[in-house]
Amino acid sequence: MVKTKTVLVTGASSGIGQAIAILLAQKGYHVFGTSRYPISRIIPQVEMIGLDVRSDESVEACIRTVMNKAGRLDILINNAGYELGGALEETSLDEATGQFDTNFLGVLRMIKAALPIMREQNQGQIINISSLAGLVGIPFLGMYSASKFALEGYSESLRHEVKPFNIHVSMVEPSFLKTPMMDARQLAAHPIGDYDQWRKRALAAVRKFEENAPGPELVANTVLKIIKSKSPRLRYILGQQATVVSNLRRFLPEAMLEQGIRGSFNLDERK
């Protein structure tokens, strides 16, 4: 008899993480979700745990709670993160450190805590939620892109290292999505006036892409597909922008790709 698989989803209080947690719970998985802050409404069939991925102690306590309640951890889905906007010159070292501490080092903490359990089980699956911003540098979301590029390289290396233990590593790379993150984007605290017109154009273009994009269910359905797959791939590219960028990067000269990106974010318009 196959046991119900236990899933841990970080950043499950809203958006992509919540959509994943709800769908997997509906499909019969034993789902634990995490949130940095208490949430006001109960997510049906999802056990919520407080978690700050920036804290070793919080991560260890979260994993310990899952093991005490379920006795195993089959699938870890790393989704917790946020977007930091602004020109790279505007971004302070403290802001950059905060972006990486959540989006990249937070994933490392979760995986380091989960791997001993999965190795002992000789079975496990890790799904990291990456982004279009991990495939191409997004202007004025540069530090967010940098954190996702780091996640891409880490995930690819990890996949090779843990394969002998029957642990599968995959990434989901969605294009722009219509989620609560679009209203929670943080901006560098000390803007530089010289960048104003280009920053405004770029972030307005991002907003327009998001408003016309599909919702987080697109990612949730893909995560379910990955979990059900007997041979999950490393990368799952979702949405028009990510698909186009991935294809163009392979076939277009670098100058043409750069021109296309600048055009997409209205960076070469006249005042």
URKA-V498953 format. One record per residue. N is the residue number from 0. RES is the residue in one letter. SS is DSSP state (@ for helix, = for strand, . for the rest). D_CENTER is the distance of its C-alpha to the mean C-alpha in Angstrom with 2 decimals. Layout:
# URKA-V498953
{{N | RES | SS | D_CENTER} {N | RES | SS | D_CENTER}}
This chain:
# URKA-V498953
{{0 | M | . | 33.17} {1 | V | . | 29.37} {2 | K | . | 27.75} {3 | T | . | 25.00} {4 | K | . | 21.68} {5 | T | = | 19.88} {6 | V | = | 16.16} {7 | L | = | 14.10} {8 | V | = | 11.00} {9 | T | . | 9.62} {10 | G | . | 9.35} {11 | A | . | 11.60} {12 | S | . | 14.02} {13 | S | . | 12.98} {14 | G | @ | 11.05} {15 | I | @ | 8.56} {16 | G | @ | 8.98} {17 | Q | @ | 12.64} {18 | A | @ | 13.12} {19 | I | @ | 11.94} {20 | A | @ | 14.15} {21 | I | @ | 17.01} {22 | L | @ | 17.18} {23 | L | @ | 17.21} {24 | A | @ | 19.75} {25 | Q | @ | 21.82} {26 | K | . | 21.91} {27 | G | . | 23.42} {28 | Y | . | 20.81} {29 | H | = | 21.20} {30 | V | = | 18.04} {31 | F | = | 17.19} {32 | G | = | 14.69} {33 | T | = | 14.09} {34 | S | = | 14.54} {35 | R | . | 15.55} {36 | Y | . | 18.33} {37 | P | . | 20.71} {38 | I | . | 20.18} {39 | S | . | 23.31} {40 | R | . | 23.07} {41 | I | . | 22.91} {42 | I | . | 20.39} {43 | P | . | 22.81} {44 | Q | . | 22.77} {45 | V | = | 19.70} {46 | E | = | 20.63} {47 | M | = | 18.83} {48 | I | = | 18.75} {49 | G | = | 18.51} {50 | L | . | 16.04} {51 | D | . | 15.36} {52 | V | . | 13.01} {53 | R | . | 15.10} {54 | S | . | 18.15} {55 | D | @ | 19.42} {56 | E | @ | 21.81} {57 | S | @ | 19.40} {58 | V | @ | 17.20} {59 | E | @ | 20.48} {60 | A | @ | 21.82} {61 | C | @ | 18.91} {62 | I | @ | 19.28} {63 | R | @ | 23.01} {64 | T | @ | 22.94} {65 | V | @ | 21.20} {66 | M | @ | 23.79} {67 | N | @ | 26.65} {68 | K | @ | 25.93} {69 | A | @ | 24.88} {70 | G | . | 26.24} {71 | R | . | 23.45} {72 | L | . | 19.73} {73 | D | . | 18.97} {74 | I | = | 15.27} {75 | L | = | 12.38} {76 | I | = | 8.98} {77 | N | = | 6.50} {78 | N | . | 4.38} {79 | A | . | 6.50} {80 | G | . | 6.44} {81 | Y | . | 8.72} {82 | E | . | 10.31} {83 | L | = | 13.59} {84 | G | = | 16.06} {85 | G | = | 19.45} {86 | A | . | 21.33} {87 | L | @ | 20.67} {88 | E | @ | 24.26} {89 | E | @ | 23.75} {90 | T | . | 20.95} {91 | S | . | 22.56} {92 | L | @ | 21.90} {93 | D | @ | 21.13} {94 | E | @ | 18.46} {95 | A | @ | 16.95} {96 | T | @ | 17.22} {97 | G | @ | 15.51} {98 | Q | @ | 12.46} {99 | F | @ | 12.31} {100 | D | @ | 13.43} {101 | T | @ | 10.49} {102 | N | @ | 7.46} {103 | F | . | 9.37} {104 | L | @ | 12.40} {105 | G | @ | 10.93} {106 | V | @ | 9.29} {107 | L | @ | 12.76} {108 | R | @ | 14.60} {109 | M | @ | 13.21} {110 | I | @ | 13.90} {111 | K | @ | 17.24} {112 | A | @ | 18.26} {113 | A | @ | 17.48} {114 | L | @ | 18.96} {115 | P | @ | 22.58} {116 | I | @ | 22.49} {117 | M | @ | 21.13} {118 | R | @ | 23.64} {119 | E | @ | 26.41} {120 | Q | @ | 25.58} {121 | N | . | 25.46} {122 | Q | . | 22.64} {123 | G | = | 18.92} {124 | Q | = | 15.61} {125 | I | = | 12.20} {126 | I | = | 9.20} {127 | N | = | 6.00} {128 | I | = | 3.09} {129 | S | . | 4.11} {130 | S | . | 6.34} {131 | L | @ | 10.10} {132 | A | @ | 10.05} {133 | G | @ | 9.59} {134 | L | . | 12.66} {135 | V | . | 14.84} {136 | G | . | 15.43} {137 | I | . | 15.27} {138 | P | . | 18.41} {139 | F | . | 18.25} {140 | L | = | 14.50} {141 | G | @ | 15.38} {142 | M | @ | 14.07} {143 | Y | @ | 10.53} {144 | S | @ | 11.13} {145 | A | @ | 12.71} {146 | S | @ | 9.94} {147 | K | @ | 7.76} {148 | F | @ | 11.20} {149 | A | @ | 11.77} {150 | L | @ | 8.86} {151 | E | @ | 10.39} {152 | G | @ | 13.80} {153 | Y | @ | 13.19} {154 | S | @ | 11.83} {155 | E | @ | 14.76} {156 | S | @ | 17.23} {157 | L | @ | 16.21} {158 | R | @ | 16.72} {159 | H | @ | 20.29} {160 | E | @ | 21.08} {161 | V | @ | 20.35} {162 | K | @ | 21.72} {163 | P | @ | 25.22} {164 | F | @ | 24.14} {165 | N | . | 23.00} {166 | I | = | 19.33} {167 | H | = | 17.00} {168 | V | = | 13.68} {169 | S | = | 11.55} {170 | M | = | 8.48} {171 | V | = | 7.61} {172 | E | = | 7.96} {173 | P | = | 8.83} {174 | S | . | 11.36} {175 | F | . | 11.99} {176 | L | . | 11.93} {177 | K | . | 14.31} {178 | T | . | 12.64} {179 | P | @ | 13.81} {180 | M | @ | 11.37} {181 | M | @ | 13.93} {182 | D | @ | 16.55} {183 | A | . | 14.90} {184 | R | . | 14.26} {185 | Q | = | 16.13} {186 | L | = | 18.70} {187 | A | . | 20.47} {188 | A | . | 23.47} {189 | H | . | 26.15} {190 | P | . | 26.07} {191 | I | . | 28.56} {192 | G | @ | 30.81} {193 | D | @ | 31.13} {194 | Y | @ | 27.57} {195 | D | @ | 27.95} {196 | Q | @ | 28.75} {197 | W | @ | 26.04} {198 | R | @ | 23.30} {199 | K | @ | 24.48} {200 | R | @ | 24.62} {201 | A | @ | 21.18} {202 | L | @ | 19.48} {203 | A | @ | 21.85} {204 | A | @ | 20.82} {205 | V | @ | 17.10} {206 | R | @ | 18.29} {207 | K | @ | 20.51} {208 | F | @ | 17.92} {209 | E | @ | 15.80} {210 | E | @ | 19.02} {211 | N | . | 19.99} {212 | A | . | 16.76} {213 | P | . | 16.17} {214 | G | . | 14.53} {215 | P | . | 11.58} {216 | E | @ | 14.06} {217 | L | @ | 13.45} {218 | V | @ | 10.13} {219 | A | @ | 11.99} {220 | N | @ | 14.93} {221 | T | @ | 13.25} {222 | V | @ | 11.89} {223 | L | @ | 15.53} {224 | K | @ | 16.88} {225 | I | @ | 15.14} {226 | I | @ | 16.50} {227 | K | @ | 19.87} {228 | S | . | 20.14} {229 | K | . | 22.73} {230 | S | . | 21.36} {231 | P | . | 17.59} {232 | R | . | 16.63} {233 | L | . | 14.28} {234 | R | = | 12.66} {235 | Y | = | 12.34} {236 | I | = | 12.56} {237 | L | = | 12.68} {238 | G | . | 14.81} {239 | Q | @ | 17.70} {240 | Q | @ | 16.44} {241 | A | @ | 14.12} {242 | T | @ | 16.99} {243 | V | @ | 19.60} {244 | V | @ | 18.09} {245 | S | @ | 17.63} {246 | N | @ | 21.24} {247 | L | @ | 22.72} {248 | R | @ | 21.43} {249 | R | @ | 23.36} {250 | F | @ | 26.51} {251 | L | . | 27.04} {252 | P | . | 28.62} {253 | E | @ | 26.40} {254 | A | @ | 28.54} {255 | M | @ | 28.12} {256 | L | @ | 24.33} {257 | E | @ | 24.42} {258 | Q | @ | 26.88} {259 | G | @ | 24.77} {260 | I | @ | 21.73} {261 | R | @ | 24.17} {262 | G | @ | 25.71} {263 | S | @ | 22.54} {264 | F | . | 21.99} {265 | N | . | 25.77} {266 | L | . | 26.21} {267 | D | . | 29.67} {268 | E | . | 31.29} {269 | R | . | 34.44} {270 | K | . | 34.78}}
